[in-house]
Amino acid sequence: MSLSDVTPSSLTKSTDFNGWATKQGGQHKSWKKRWFVLSHAAGASTAELYYFKTEKAKGAAGVIKINERSKISEIKVEKKLCLSIDTGINIGNKRQSYILFCGSPEDQRKFKDAIQGKIDSFK
């Protein structure tokens, strides 16, 4: 299934968590607000954290793969407390990682707990 086929509503049966966060771009380091949906297939050893431009988007903007080697931590970026997701996957000689800013400490805790819970479920 391609990212253009994935919509937030198509994931409702396998959704573990969803919410808004601002994601830092990989190359340009700009910040863009995205709707995130943490999803998994029953019995799978990985999960996907899809992100969309809106809650009703007609295709995912991207996906972050979560597995037993993934790690989530809190870091400071531009004086903001953010979440760093290390997927545990190497692309060339570089680790694949993502930075999210959740807006409030409560939202950040919910994001972190949901992702950490999914990582722990694979161990």
Helices and strands as residue ranges (DSSP letters): G 3-5, G 8-14, E 15-24, E 31-40, E 47-52, E 62-66, E 71-77, E 80-91, E 94-101, H 105-121
